Amino acid sequence: MTRLFNDVLYCILKTVGAKVLKENFSAYLRLVKEGETILVMERNQVVAEIKKPSIESDGTIENFLQKEEKKASF
């Protein structure tokens, strides 16, 4: 995130075509790990969004799923 005038926060979203994403997946995954959100485009339409999970996790899929289940049950 970047600060603009008058402390307004905004995100700079990165966009990438599906073919370029496939060819450079590791580089885009590294950007996501650093907090970037990637919009995947196909024929000038957003078809997917890749971003870090919105919940804290220790990195294991089991804990991630448990926290998601708790979030969904409320």
N, CA, C, O and CB atoms as a CASP TS submission, in Angstrom:
PFRMAT TS
TARGET T0000
AUTHOR 0000-0000-0000
METHOD Language model
MODEL 1
PARENT N/A
ATOM      1  N   MET     1       0.844  -1.179   0.000  1.00  0.00           N
ATOM      2  CA  MET     1       0.000   0.000   0.000  1.00  0.00           C
ATOM      3  C   MET     1       0.884   1.236   0.000  1.00  0.00           C
ATOM      4  O   MET     1       2.001   1.235   0.518  1.00  0.00           O
ATOM      5  CB  MET     1      -0.957   0.002   1.215  1.00  0.00           C
ATOM      6  N   THR     2       0.351   2.275  -0.592  1.00  0.00           N
ATOM      7  CA  THR     2       1.108   3.517  -0.708  1.00  0.00           C
ATOM      8  C   THR     2       0.273   4.661  -0.169  1.00  0.00           C
ATOM      9  O   THR     2      -0.944   4.693  -0.352  1.00  0.00           O
ATOM     10  CB  THR     2       1.523   3.787  -2.175  1.00  0.00           C
ATOM     11  N   ARG     3       0.934   5.604   0.501  1.00  0.00           N
ATOM     12  CA  ARG     3       0.215   6.774   1.011  1.00  0.00           C
ATOM     13  C   ARG     3       0.225   7.860  -0.048  1.00  0.00           C
ATOM     14  O   ARG     3       1.248   8.149  -0.668  1.00  0.00           O
ATOM     15  CB  ARG     3       0.846   7.292   2.335  1.00  0.00           C
ATOM     16  N   LEU     4      -0.936   8.448  -0.236  1.00  0.00           N
ATOM     17  CA  LEU     4      -1.091   9.566  -1.162  1.00  0.00           C
ATOM     18  C   LEU     4      -1.406  10.819  -0.373  1.00  0.00           C
ATOM     19  O   LEU     4      -1.320  10.832   0.855  1.00  0.00           O
ATOM     20  CB  LEU     4      -2.199   9.283  -2.206  1.00  0.00           C
ATOM     21  N   PHE     5      -1.767  11.860  -1.077  1.00  0.00           N
ATOM     22  CA  PHE     5      -2.117  13.137  -0.464  1.00  0.00           C
ATOM     23  C   PHE     5      -3.157  12.955   0.635  1.00  0.00           C
ATOM     24  O   PHE     5      -4.048  12.113   0.525  1.00  0.00           O
ATOM     25  CB  PHE     5      -2.638  14.108  -1.522  1.00  0.00           C
ATOM     26  N   ASN     6      -3.038  13.743   1.687  1.00  0.00           N
ATOM     27  CA  ASN     6      -3.993  13.745   2.803  1.00  0.00           C
ATOM     28  C   ASN     6      -4.157  12.371   3.450  1.00  0.00           C
ATOM     29  O   ASN     6      -5.238  12.037   3.935  1.00  0.00           O
ATOM     30  CB  ASN     6      -5.340  14.235   2.324  1.00  0.00           C
ATOM     31  N   ASP     7      -3.102  11.587   3.458  1.00  0.00           N
ATOM     32  CA  ASP     7      -3.111  10.264   4.091  1.00  0.00           C
ATOM     33  C   ASP     7      -4.176   9.321   3.540  1.00  0.00           C
ATOM     34  O   ASP     7      -4.663   8.458   4.270  1.00  0.00           O
ATOM     35  CB  ASP     7      -3.313  10.418   5.563  1.00  0.00           C
ATOM     36  N   VAL     8      -4.539   9.462   2.295  1.00  0.00           N
ATOM     37  CA  VAL     8      -5.479   8.538   1.667  1.00  0.00           C
ATOM     38  C   VAL     8      -4.686   7.306   1.250  1.00  0.00           C
ATOM     39  O   VAL     8      -3.668   7.412   0.566  1.00  0.00           O
ATOM     40  CB  VAL     8      -6.215   9.198   0.433  1.00  0.00           C
ATOM     41  N   LEU     9      -5.158   6.143   1.667  1.00  0.00           N
ATOM     42  CA  LEU     9      -4.476   4.905   1.304  1.00  0.00           C
ATOM     43  C   LEU     9      -5.059   4.351   0.012  1.00  0.00           C
ATOM     44  O   LEU     9      -6.270   4.380  -0.207  1.00  0.00           O
ATOM     45  CB  LEU     9      -4.588   3.865   2.436  1.00  0.00           C
ATOM     46  N   TYR    10      -4.188   3.856  -0.822  1.00  0.00           N
ATOM     47  CA  TYR    10      -4.667   3.168  -2.008  1.00  0.00           C
ATOM     48  C   TYR    10      -3.718   2.029  -2.331  1.00  0.00           C
ATOM     49  O   TYR    10      -2.550   2.059  -1.943  1.00  0.00           O
ATOM     50  CB  TYR    10      -4.793   4.140  -3.206  1.00  0.00           C
ATOM     51  N   CYS    11      -4.204   1.050  -3.021  1.00  0.00           N
ATOM     52  CA  CYS    11      -3.390  -0.089  -3.438  1.00  0.00           C
ATOM     53  C   CYS    11      -3.097   0.035  -4.920  1.00  0.00           C
ATOM     54  O   CYS    11      -3.955   0.434  -5.707  1.00  0.00           O
ATOM     55  CB  CYS    11      -4.101  -1.435  -3.126  1.00  0.00           C
ATOM     56  N   ILE    12      -1.891  -0.308  -5.285  1.00  0.00           N
ATOM     57  CA  ILE    12      -1.562  -0.408  -6.696  1.00  0.00           C
ATOM     58  C   ILE    12      -1.711  -1.879  -7.055  1.00  0.00           C
ATOM     59  O   ILE    12      -0.944  -2.721  -6.588  1.00  0.00           O
ATOM     60  CB  ILE    12      -0.108   0.139  -7.014  1.00  0.00           C
ATOM     61  N   LEU    13      -2.693  -2.180  -7.879  1.00  0.00           N
ATOM     62  CA  LEU    13      -2.926  -3.554  -8.281  1.00  0.00           C
ATOM     63  C   LEU    13      -2.131  -3.850  -9.541  1.00  0.00           C
ATOM     64  O   LEU    13      -2.049  -3.021 -10.446  1.00  0.00           O
ATOM     65  CB  LEU    13      -4.427  -3.818  -8.505  1.00  0.00           C
ATOM     66  N   LYS    14      -1.561  -5.014  -9.588  1.00  0.00           N
ATOM     67  CA  LYS    14      -0.842  -5.444 -10.770  1.00  0.00           C
ATOM     68  C   LYS    14      -1.785  -6.314 -11.593  1.00  0.00           C
ATOM     69  O   LYS    14      -2.552  -7.106 -11.045  1.00  0.00           O
ATOM     70  CB  LYS    14       0.469  -6.212 -10.397  1.00  0.00           C
ATOM     71  N   THR    15      -1.720  -6.160 -12.906  1.00  0.00           N
ATOM     72  CA  THR    15      -2.514  -7.001 -13.794  1.00  0.00           C
ATOM     73  C   THR    15      -1.573  -7.807 -14.673  1.00  0.00           C
ATOM     74  O   THR    15      -0.472  -7.368 -15.007  1.00  0.00           O
ATOM     75  CB  THR    15      -3.488  -6.149 -14.658  1.00  0.00           C
ATOM     76  N   VAL    16      -2.031  -8.994 -15.038  1.00  0.00           N
ATOM     77  CA  VAL    16      -1.217  -9.872 -15.876  1.00  0.00           C
ATOM     78  C   VAL    16      -2.148 -10.751 -16.703  1.00  0.00           C
ATOM     79  O   VAL    16      -3.206 -11.167 -16.231  1.00  0.00           O
ATOM     80  CB  VAL    16      -0.247 -10.743 -15.012  1.00  0.00           C
ATOM     81  N   GLY    17      -1.749 -11.027 -17.930  1.00  0.00           N
ATOM     82  CA  GLY    17      -2.486 -11.962 -18.770  1.00  0.00           C
ATOM     83  C   GLY    17      -2.229 -13.388 -18.307  1.00  0.00           C
ATOM     84  O   GLY    17      -1.197 -13.678 -17.701  1.00  0.00           O
ATOM     85  N   ALA    18      -3.170 -14.271 -18.596  1.00  0.00           N
ATOM     86  CA  ALA    18      -3.057 -15.657 -18.147  1.00  0.00           C
ATOM     87  C   ALA    18      -1.802 -16.332 -18.699  1.00  0.00           C
ATOM     88  O   ALA    18      -1.139 -17.077 -17.978  1.00  0.00           O
ATOM     89  CB  ALA    18      -4.292 -16.444 -18.563  1.00  0.00           C
ATOM     90  N   LYS    19      -1.472 -16.085 -19.948  1.00  0.00           N
ATOM     91  CA  LYS    19      -0.296 -16.713 -20.559  1.00  0.00           C
ATOM     92  C   LYS    19       0.993 -16.233 -19.890  1.00  0.00           C
ATOM     93  O   LYS    19       1.878 -17.036 -19.595  1.00  0.00           O
ATOM     94  CB  LYS    19      -0.251 -16.412 -22.067  1.00  0.00           C
ATOM     95  N   VAL    20       1.096 -14.932 -19.653  1.00  0.00           N
ATOM     96  CA  VAL    20       2.292 -14.378 -19.003  1.00  0.00           C
ATOM     97  C   VAL    20       2.394 -14.889 -17.571  1.00  0.00           C
ATOM     98  O   VAL    20       3.489 -15.190 -17.096  1.00  0.00           O
ATOM     99  CB  VAL    20       2.260 -12.827 -19.019  1.00  0.00           C
ATOM    100  N   LEU    21       1.256 -14.989 -16.879  1.00  0.00           N
ATOM    101  CA  LEU    21       1.254 -15.524 -15.516  1.00  0.00           C
ATOM    102  C   LEU    21       1.789 -16.953 -15.508  1.00  0.00           C
ATOM    103  O   LEU    21       2.609 -17.313 -14.664  1.00  0.00           O
ATOM    104  CB  LEU    21      -0.168 -15.480 -14.915  1.00  0.00           C
ATOM    105  N   LYS    22       1.322 -17.755 -16.446  1.00  0.00           N
ATOM    106  CA  LYS    22       1.772 -19.148 -16.529  1.00  0.00           C
ATOM    107  C   LYS    22       3.279 -19.223 -16.758  1.00  0.00           C
ATOM    108  O   LYS    22       3.964 -20.047 -16.152  1.00  0.00           O
ATOM    109  CB  LYS    22       1.031 -19.886 -17.657  1.00  0.00           C
ATOM    110  N   GLU    23       3.787 -18.370 -17.623  1.00  0.00           N
ATOM    111  CA  GLU    23       5.212 -18.391 -17.966  1.00  0.00           C
ATOM    112  C   GLU    23       6.093 -17.860 -16.839  1.00  0.00           C
ATOM    113  O   GLU    23       7.270 -18.211 -16.763  1.00  0.00           O
ATOM    114  CB  GLU    23       5.452 -17.578 -19.222  1.00  0.00           C
ATOM    115  N   ASN    24       5.544 -17.022 -15.964  1.00  0.00           N
ATOM    116  CA  ASN    24       6.324 -16.368 -14.906  1.00  0.00           C
ATOM    117  C   ASN    24       5.690 -16.547 -13.536  1.00  0.00           C
ATOM    118  O   ASN    24       5.745 -15.646 -12.700  1.00  0.00           O
ATOM    119  CB  ASN    24       6.477 -14.886 -15.206  1.00  0.00           C
ATOM    120  N   PHE    25       5.087 -17.709 -13.304  1.00  0.00           N
ATOM    121  CA  PHE    25       4.306 -17.909 -12.091  1.00  0.00           C
ATOM    122  C   PHE    25       5.114 -17.666 -10.817  1.00  0.00           C
ATOM    123  O   PHE    25       4.613 -17.043  -9.881  1.00  0.00           O
ATOM    124  CB  PHE    25       3.746 -19.304 -12.075  1.00  0.00           C
ATOM    125  N   SER    26       6.339 -18.142 -10.771  1.00  0.00           N
ATOM    126  CA  SER    26       7.160 -17.979  -9.561  1.00  0.00           C
ATOM    127  C   SER    26       7.371 -16.514  -9.212  1.00  0.00           C
ATOM    128  O   SER    26       7.318 -16.139  -8.040  1.00  0.00           O
ATOM    129  CB  SER    26       8.512 -18.661  -9.743  1.00  0.00           C
ATOM    130  N   ALA    27       7.608 -15.692 -10.213  1.00  0.00           N
ATOM    131  CA  ALA    27       7.829 -14.261  -9.968  1.00  0.00           C
ATOM    132  C   ALA    27       6.563 -13.606  -9.422  1.00  0.00           C
ATOM    133  O   ALA    27       6.636 -12.787  -8.506  1.00  0.00           O
ATOM    134  CB  ALA    27       8.277 -13.552 -11.264  1.00  0.00           C
ATOM    135  N   TYR    28       5.401 -13.960  -9.977  1.00  0.00           N
ATOM    136  CA  TYR    28       4.150 -13.374  -9.497  1.00  0.00           C
ATOM    137  C   TYR    28       3.796 -13.902  -8.113  1.00  0.00           C
ATOM    138  O   TYR    28       3.248 -13.167  -7.292  1.00  0.00           O
ATOM    139  CB  TYR    28       3.009 -13.666 -10.479  1.00  0.00           C
ATOM    140  N   LEU    29       4.104 -15.166  -7.847  1.00  0.00           N
ATOM    141  CA  LEU    29       3.866 -15.720  -6.519  1.00  0.00           C
ATOM    142  C   LEU    29       4.709 -14.986  -5.480  1.00  0.00           C
ATOM    143  O   LEU    29       4.240 -14.739  -4.369  1.00  0.00           O
ATOM    144  CB  LEU    29       4.178 -17.228  -6.496  1.00  0.00           C
ATOM    145  N   ARG    30       5.931 -14.640  -5.823  1.00  0.00           N
ATOM    146  CA  ARG    30       6.799 -13.878  -4.922  1.00  0.00           C
ATOM    147  C   ARG    30       6.175 -12.513  -4.614  1.00  0.00           C
ATOM    148  O   ARG    30       6.227 -12.054  -3.473  1.00  0.00           O
ATOM    149  CB  ARG    30       8.208 -13.699  -5.545  1.00  0.00           C
ATOM    150  N   LEU    31       5.586 -11.865  -5.623  1.00  0.00           N
ATOM    151  CA  LEU    31       4.921 -10.575  -5.398  1.00  0.00           C
ATOM    152  C   LEU    31       3.742 -10.724  -4.439  1.00  0.00           C
ATOM    153  O   LEU    31       3.528  -9.875  -3.573  1.00  0.00           O
ATOM    154  CB  LEU    31       4.440  -9.978  -6.733  1.00  0.00           C
ATOM    155  N   VAL    32       2.980 -11.803  -4.596  1.00  0.00           N
ATOM    156  CA  VAL    32       1.843 -12.050  -3.707  1.00  0.00           C
ATOM    157  C   VAL    32       2.330 -12.261  -2.279  1.00  0.00           C
ATOM    158  O   VAL    32       1.730 -11.744  -1.337  1.00  0.00           O
ATOM    159  CB  VAL    32       1.030 -13.275  -4.185  1.00  0.00           C
ATOM    160  N   LYS    33       3.409 -13.012  -2.113  1.00  0.00           N
ATOM    161  CA  LYS    33       3.976 -13.225  -0.774  1.00  0.00           C
ATOM    162  C   LYS    33       4.384 -11.911  -0.132  1.00  0.00           C
ATOM    163  O   LYS    33       4.342 -11.775   1.090  1.00  0.00           O
ATOM    164  CB  LYS    33       5.183 -14.162  -0.845  1.00  0.00           C
ATOM    165  N   GLU    34       4.781 -10.937  -0.954  1.00  0.00           N
ATOM    166  CA  GLU    34       5.191  -9.622  -0.455  1.00  0.00           C
ATOM    167  C   GLU    34       4.003  -8.695  -0.210  1.00  0.00           C
ATOM    168  O   GLU    34       4.185  -7.557   0.223  1.00  0.00           O
ATOM    169  CB  GLU    34       6.147  -8.973  -1.435  1.00  0.00           C
ATOM    170  N   GLY    35       2.779  -9.177  -0.486  1.00  0.00           N
ATOM    171  CA  GLY    35       1.593  -8.384  -0.192  1.00  0.00           C
ATOM    172  C   GLY    35       0.879  -7.787  -1.389  1.00  0.00           C
ATOM    173  O   GLY    35      -0.138  -7.112  -1.226  1.00  0.00           O
ATOM    174  N   GLU    36       1.393  -8.023  -2.591  1.00  0.00           N
ATOM    175  CA  GLU    36       0.735  -7.496  -3.790  1.00  0.00           C
ATOM    176  C   GLU    36      -0.522  -8.301  -4.102  1.00  0.00           C
ATOM    177  O   GLU    36      -0.613  -9.479  -3.756  1.00  0.00           O
ATOM    178  CB  GLU    36       1.700  -7.521  -4.997  1.00  0.00           C
ATOM    179  N   THR    37      -1.476  -7.673  -4.747  1.00  0.00           N
ATOM    180  CA  THR    37      -2.640  -8.354  -5.286  1.00  0.00           C
ATOM    181  C   THR    37      -2.489  -8.369  -6.798  1.00  0.00           C
ATOM    182  O   THR    37      -2.202  -7.341  -7.411  1.00  0.00           O
ATOM    183  CB  THR    37      -3.979  -7.659  -4.844  1.00  0.00           C
ATOM    184  N   ILE    38      -2.682  -9.528  -7.392  1.00  0.00           N
ATOM    185  CA  ILE    38      -2.524  -9.693  -8.833  1.00  0.00           C
ATOM    186  C   ILE    38      -3.894  -9.966  -9.446  1.00  0.00           C
ATOM    187  O   ILE    38      -4.601 -10.880  -9.022  1.00  0.00           O
ATOM    188  CB  ILE    38      -1.524 -10.847  -9.162  1.00  0.00           C
ATOM    189  N   LEU    39      -4.262  -9.170 -10.440  1.00  0.00           N
ATOM    190  CA  LEU    39      -5.488  -9.416 -11.197  1.00  0.00           C
ATOM    191  C   LEU    39      -5.109 -10.136 -12.481  1.00  0.00           C
ATOM    192  O   LEU    39      -4.268  -9.657 -13.243  1.00  0.00           O
ATOM    193  CB  LEU    39      -6.257  -8.080 -11.501  1.00  0.00           C
ATOM    194  N   VAL    40      -5.726 -11.280 -12.719  1.00  0.00           N
ATOM    195  CA  VAL    40      -5.453 -12.062 -13.919  1.00  0.00           C
ATOM    196  C   VAL    40      -6.484 -11.675 -14.973  1.00  0.00           C
ATOM    197  O   VAL    40      -7.691 -11.726 -14.735  1.00  0.00           O
ATOM    198  CB  VAL    40      -5.491 -13.603 -13.622  1.00  0.00           C
ATOM    199  N   MET    41      -5.985 -11.289 -16.134  1.00  0.00           N
ATOM    200  CA  MET    41      -6.840 -10.786 -17.209  1.00  0.00           C
ATOM    201  C   MET    41      -6.909 -11.793 -18.356  1.00  0.00           C
ATOM    202  O   MET    41      -5.949 -12.509 -18.641  1.00  0.00           O
ATOM    203  CB  MET    41      -6.322  -9.427 -17.721  1.00  0.00           C
ATOM    204  N   GLU    42      -8.061 -11.824 -18.997  1.00  0.00           N
ATOM    205  CA  GLU    42      -8.240 -12.606 -20.217  1.00  0.00           C
ATOM    206  C   GLU    42      -9.193 -11.831 -21.111  1.00  0.00           C
ATOM    207  O   GLU    42     -10.352 -11.615 -20.754  1.00  0.00           O
ATOM    208  CB  GLU    42      -8.784 -14.055 -19.913  1.00  0.00           C
ATOM    209  N   ARG    43      -8.708 -11.416 -22.263  1.00  0.00           N
ATOM    210  CA  ARG    43      -9.491 -10.610 -23.216  1.00  0.00           C
ATOM    211  C   ARG    43     -10.059  -9.352 -22.554  1.00  0.00           C
ATOM    212  O   ARG    43     -11.239  -9.036 -22.701  1.00  0.00           O
ATOM    213  CB  ARG    43     -10.639 -11.450 -23.807  1.00  0.00           C
ATOM    214  N   ASN    44      -9.201  -8.646 -21.827  1.00  0.00           N
ATOM    215  CA  ASN    44      -9.543  -7.391 -21.143  1.00  0.00           C
ATOM    216  C   ASN    44     -10.606  -7.543 -20.060  1.00  0.00           C
ATOM    217  O   ASN    44     -11.269  -6.569 -19.704  1.00  0.00           O
ATOM    218  CB  ASN    44     -10.017  -6.389 -22.148  1.00  0.00           C
ATOM    219  N   GLN    45     -10.771  -8.737 -19.540  1.00  0.00           N
ATOM    220  CA  GLN    45     -11.698  -8.999 -18.444  1.00  0.00           C
ATOM    221  C   GLN    45     -10.918  -9.609 -17.283  1.00  0.00           C
ATOM    222  O   GLN    45     -10.063 -10.470 -17.489  1.00  0.00           O
ATOM    223  CB  GLN    45     -12.859  -9.943 -18.898  1.00  0.00           C
ATOM    224  N   VAL    46     -11.212  -9.164 -16.070  1.00  0.00           N
ATOM    225  CA  VAL    46     -10.601  -9.779 -14.892  1.00  0.00           C
ATOM    226  C   VAL    46     -11.264 -11.135 -14.679  1.00  0.00           C
ATOM    227  O   VAL    46     -12.484 -11.221 -14.540  1.00  0.00           O
ATOM    228  CB  VAL    46     -10.749  -8.865 -13.618  1.00  0.00           C
ATOM    229  N   VAL    47     -10.451 -12.198 -14.654  1.00  0.00           N
ATOM    230  CA  VAL    47     -10.992 -13.545 -14.468  1.00  0.00           C
ATOM    231  C   VAL    47     -10.583 -14.155 -13.128  1.00  0.00           C
ATOM    232  O   VAL    47     -11.154 -15.158 -12.700  1.00  0.00           O
ATOM    233  CB  VAL    47     -10.534 -14.446 -15.600  1.00  0.00           C
ATOM    234  N   ALA    48      -9.600 -13.552 -12.471  1.00  0.00           N
ATOM    235  CA  ALA    48      -9.157 -14.078 -11.175  1.00  0.00           C
ATOM    236  C   ALA    48      -8.392 -13.005 -10.420  1.00  0.00           C
ATOM    237  O   ALA    48      -7.872 -12.050 -10.998  1.00  0.00           O
ATOM    238  CB  ALA    48      -8.278 -15.340 -11.359  1.00  0.00           C
ATOM    239  N   GLU    49      -8.342 -13.194  -9.112  1.00  0.00           N
ATOM    240  CA  GLU    49      -7.578 -12.308  -8.238  1.00  0.00           C
ATOM    241  C   GLU    49      -6.719 -13.199  -7.348  1.00  0.00           C
ATOM    242  O   GLU    49      -7.229 -14.115  -6.704  1.00  0.00           O
ATOM    243  CB  GLU    49      -8.522 -11.366  -7.383  1.00  0.00           C
ATOM    244  N   ILE    50      -5.429 -12.932  -7.313  1.00  0.00           N
ATOM    245  CA  ILE    50      -4.519 -13.710  -6.476  1.00  0.00           C
ATOM    246  C   ILE    50      -3.991 -12.790  -5.386  1.00  0.00           C
ATOM    247  O   ILE    50      -3.411 -11.742  -5.670  1.00  0.00           O
ATOM    248  CB  ILE    50      -3.345 -14.330  -7.317  1.00  0.00           C
ATOM    249  N   LYS    51      -4.200 -13.195  -4.125  1.00  0.00           N
ATOM    250  CA  LYS    51      -3.730 -12.378  -3.007  1.00  0.00           C
ATOM    251  C   LYS    51      -3.481 -13.273  -1.807  1.00  0.00           C
ATOM    252  O   LYS    51      -3.882 -14.436  -1.783  1.00  0.00           O
ATOM    253  CB  LYS    51      -4.751 -11.265  -2.657  1.00  0.00           C
ATOM    254  N   LYS    52      -2.807 -12.704  -0.806  1.00  0.00           N
ATOM    255  CA  LYS    52      -2.551 -13.448   0.420  1.00  0.00           C
ATOM    256  C   LYS    52      -3.882 -13.732   1.114  1.00  0.00           C
ATOM    257  O   LYS    52      -4.840 -12.977   0.943  1.00  0.00           O
ATOM    258  CB  LYS    52      -1.588 -12.663   1.360  1.00  0.00           C
ATOM    259  N   PRO    53      -3.950 -14.801   1.888  1.00  0.00           N
ATOM    260  CA  PRO    53      -5.177 -15.087   2.634  1.00  0.00           C
ATOM    261  C   PRO    53      -5.505 -13.933   3.576  1.00  0.00           C
ATOM    262  O   PRO    53      -4.608 -13.253   4.076  1.00  0.00           O
ATOM    263  CB  PRO    53      -5.038 -16.404   3.427  1.00  0.00           C
ATOM    264  N   SER    54      -6.782 -13.722   3.811  1.00  0.00           N
ATOM    265  CA  SER    54      -7.205 -12.620   4.672  1.00  0.00           C
ATOM    266  C   SER    54      -7.111 -12.972   6.152  1.00  0.00           C
ATOM    267  O   SER    54      -7.290 -12.102   7.004  1.00  0.00           O
ATOM    268  CB  SER    54      -8.623 -12.216   4.335  1.00  0.00           C
ATOM    269  N   ILE    55      -6.836 -14.220   6.467  1.00  0.00           N
ATOM    270  CA  ILE    55      -6.714 -14.628   7.866  1.00  0.00           C
ATOM    271  C   ILE    55      -5.272 -15.002   8.162  1.00  0.00           C
ATOM    272  O   ILE    55      -4.509 -15.366   7.267  1.00  0.00           O
ATOM    273  CB  ILE    55      -7.660 -15.811   8.183  1.00  0.00           C
ATOM    274  N   GLU    56      -4.915 -14.907   9.432  1.00  0.00           N
ATOM    275  CA  GLU    56      -3.579 -15.319   9.855  1.00  0.00           C
ATOM    276  C   GLU    56      -3.507 -16.843   9.837  1.00  0.00           C
ATOM    277  O   GLU    56      -4.469 -17.519  10.204  1.00  0.00           O
ATOM    278  CB  GLU    56      -3.239 -14.760  11.273  1.00  0.00           C
ATOM    279  N   SER    57      -2.401 -17.366   9.423  1.00  0.00           N
ATOM    280  CA  SER    57      -2.210 -18.805   9.369  1.00  0.00           C
ATOM    281  C   SER    57      -0.757 -19.118   9.664  1.00  0.00           C
ATOM    282  O   SER    57       0.128 -18.303   9.405  1.00  0.00           O
ATOM    283  CB  SER    57      -2.631 -19.374   7.994  1.00  0.00           C
ATOM    284  N   ASP    58      -0.514 -20.303  10.205  1.00  0.00           N
ATOM    285  CA  ASP    58       0.871 -20.695  10.444  1.00  0.00           C
ATOM    286  C   ASP    58       1.469 -21.356   9.211  1.00  0.00           C
ATOM    287  O   ASP    58       2.609 -21.818   9.238  1.00  0.00           O
ATOM    288  CB  ASP    58       0.962 -21.640  11.643  1.00  0.00           C
ATOM    289  N   GLY    59       0.706 -21.399   8.145  1.00  0.00           N
ATOM    290  CA  GLY    59       1.221 -21.941   6.899  1.00  0.00           C
ATOM    291  C   GLY    59       0.739 -23.339   6.568  1.00  0.00           C
ATOM    292  O   GLY    59       0.941 -23.804   5.446  1.00  0.00           O
ATOM    293  N   THR    60       0.101 -24.031   7.519  1.00  0.00           N
ATOM    294  CA  THR    60      -0.384 -25.374   7.215  1.00  0.00           C
ATOM    295  C   THR    60      -1.812 -25.294   6.695  1.00  0.00           C
ATOM    296  O   THR    60      -2.603 -24.464   7.146  1.00  0.00           O
ATOM    297  CB  THR    60      -0.308 -26.287   8.464  1.00  0.00           C
ATOM    298  N   ILE    61      -2.130 -26.153   5.756  1.00  0.00           N
ATOM    299  CA  ILE    61      -3.467 -26.150   5.154  1.00  0.00           C
ATOM    300  C   ILE    61      -4.532 -26.516   6.189  1.00  0.00           C
ATOM    301  O   ILE    61      -5.650 -26.004   6.130  1.00  0.00           O
ATOM    302  CB  ILE    61      -3.525 -27.131   3.965  1.00  0.00           C
ATOM    303  N   GLU    62      -4.196 -27.392   7.131  1.00  0.00           N
ATOM    304  CA  GLU    62      -5.170 -27.797   8.148  1.00  0.00           C
ATOM    305  C   GLU    62      -5.603 -26.603   8.993  1.00  0.00           C
ATOM    306  O   GLU    62      -6.797 -26.395   9.210  1.00  0.00           O
ATOM    307  CB  GLU    62      -4.582 -28.896   9.048  1.00  0.00           C
ATOM    308  N   ASN    63      -4.641 -25.819   9.468  1.00  0.00           N
ATOM    309  CA  ASN    63      -4.981 -24.653  10.285  1.00  0.00           C
ATOM    310  C   ASN    63      -5.719 -23.602   9.468  1.00  0.00           C
ATOM    311  O   ASN    63      -6.641 -22.961   9.973  1.00  0.00           O
ATOM    312  CB  ASN    63      -3.720 -24.045  10.898  1.00  0.00           C
ATOM    313  N   PHE    64      -5.328 -23.422   8.223  1.00  0.00           N
ATOM    314  CA  PHE    64      -6.013 -22.470   7.351  1.00  0.00           C
ATOM    315  C   PHE    64      -7.479 -22.868   7.202  1.00  0.00           C
ATOM    316  O   PHE    64      -8.368 -22.027   7.341  1.00  0.00           O
ATOM    317  CB  PHE    64      -5.325 -22.399   5.962  1.00  0.00           C
ATOM    318  N   LEU    65      -7.737 -24.150   6.920  1.00  0.00           N
ATOM    319  CA  LEU    65      -9.112 -24.616   6.735  1.00  0.00           C
ATOM    320  C   LEU    65      -9.922 -24.518   8.024  1.00  0.00           C
ATOM    321  O   LEU    65     -11.103 -24.175   7.984  1.00  0.00           O
ATOM    322  CB  LEU    65      -9.115 -26.053   6.230  1.00  0.00           C
ATOM    323  N   GLN    66      -9.299 -24.817   9.172  1.00  0.00           N
ATOM    324  CA  GLN    66     -10.001 -24.697  10.449  1.00  0.00           C
ATOM    325  C   GLN    66     -10.437 -23.255  10.695  1.00  0.00           C
ATOM    326  O   GLN    66     -11.563 -23.010  11.129  1.00  0.00           O
ATOM    327  CB  GLN    66      -9.110 -25.185  11.600  1.00  0.00           C
ATOM    328  N   LYS    67      -9.560 -22.316  10.424  1.00  0.00           N
ATOM    329  CA  LYS    67      -9.895 -20.907  10.639  1.00  0.00           C
ATOM    330  C   LYS    67     -10.963 -20.444   9.657  1.00  0.00           C
ATOM    331  O   LYS    67     -11.820 -19.637  10.016  1.00  0.00           O
ATOM    332  CB  LYS    67      -8.645 -20.032  10.505  1.00  0.00           C
ATOM    333  N   GLU    68     -10.924 -20.938   8.433  1.00  0.00           N
ATOM    334  CA  GLU    68     -11.957 -20.595   7.453  1.00  0.00           C
ATOM    335  C   GLU    68     -13.308 -21.156   7.880  1.00  0.00           C
ATOM    336  O   GLU    68     -14.330 -20.485   7.734  1.00  0.00           O
ATOM    337  CB  GLU    68     -11.579 -21.127   6.058  1.00  0.00           C
ATOM    338  N   GLU    69     -13.324 -22.387   8.411  1.00  0.00           N
ATOM    339  CA  GLU    69     -14.570 -22.990   8.877  1.00  0.00           C
ATOM    340  C   GLU    69     -15.167 -22.189  10.026  1.00  0.00           C
ATOM    341  O   GLU    69     -16.375 -21.958  10.063  1.00  0.00           O
ATOM    342  CB  GLU    69     -14.335 -24.440   9.311  1.00  0.00           C
ATOM    343  N   LYS    70     -14.326 -21.766  10.959  1.00  0.00           N
ATOM    344  CA  LYS    70     -14.804 -20.952  12.083  1.00  0.00           C
ATOM    345  C   LYS    70     -15.382 -19.641  11.579  1.00  0.00           C
ATOM    346  O   LYS    70     -16.419 -19.187  12.063  1.00  0.00           O
ATOM    347  CB  LYS    70     -13.664 -20.679  13.084  1.00  0.00           C
ATOM    348  N   LYS    71     -14.720 -19.039  10.615  1.00  0.00           N
ATOM    349  CA  LYS    71     -15.177 -17.771  10.052  1.00  0.00           C
ATOM    350  C   LYS    71     -16.533 -17.949   9.361  1.00  0.00           C
ATOM    351  O   LYS    71     -17.397 -17.078   9.459  1.00  0.00           O
ATOM    352  CB  LYS    71     -14.134 -17.216   9.056  1.00  0.00           C
ATOM    353  N   ALA    72     -16.718 -19.060   8.673  1.00  0.00           N
ATOM    354  CA  ALA    72     -17.952 -19.300   7.927  1.00  0.00           C
ATOM    355  C   ALA    72     -19.115 -19.678   8.836  1.00  0.00           C
ATOM    356  O   ALA    72     -20.271 -19.496   8.454  1.00  0.00           O
ATOM    357  CB  ALA    72     -17.733 -20.393   6.904  1.00  0.00           C
ATOM    358  N   SER    73     -18.840 -20.196  10.024  1.00  0.00           N
ATOM    359  CA  SER    73     -19.914 -20.658  10.909  1.00  0.00           C
ATOM    360  C   SER    73     -20.596 -19.530  11.672  1.00  0.00           C
ATOM    361  O   SER    73     -21.614 -19.763  12.323  1.00  0.00           O
ATOM    362  CB  SER    73     -19.368 -21.655  11.889  1.00  0.00           C
ATOM    363  N   PHE    74     -20.065 -18.323  11.609  1.00  0.00           N
ATOM    364  CA  PHE    74     -20.678 -17.203  12.334  1.00  0.00           C
ATOM    365  C   PHE    74     -21.659 -16.466  11.502  1.00  0.00           C
ATOM    366  O   PHE    74     -22.259 -15.498  11.968  1.00  0.00           O
ATOM    367  CB  PHE    74     -19.642 -16.253  12.818  1.00  0.00           C
TER
END
